[in-house]
Amino acid sequence: MSTAEPAPIEWFKSSYSGNEGGECLEAAATPGAILVRDSKAPARAQLVFPRSEWAAFVRFAGEG
């Protein structure tokens, strides 16, 4: 039985986000999903997207 703790989640903001404290989202990649949270309320609930769904969203958003 393993007692190893999971790796900490590394959150990031888009390079387009400024430092003015505006409304930003943060994202984190895990082996099975992409997590999204509100940067102003990081302790609140997170959205969890399967990697395939996130990839589809990014493709759609890139099409304009």
C-alpha positions, 0 to 999 in steps of 0.5 A, a space after each residue: 500500500 502506497 502512502 505517497 501524497 499526490 503531487 501539488 496542483 500547479 495553477 496558472 493564468 493566461 499570459 493575457 491576464 494583467 496584474 490589475 486584479 481583474 476577473 481572471 480564471 486559473 487553470 491546472 493540468 492533471 493527468 486526467 483532467 483540466 481544472 479551472 477556478 476563479 483566481 479571486 476565490 481559489 478555495 471555492 469550487 473548481 470546474 473539472 473537464 476531461 482532457 478531450 473536452 478541454 481540447 475540443 473547447 480550445 479548438 472551437 475557441 480558436 476558430 473564432 
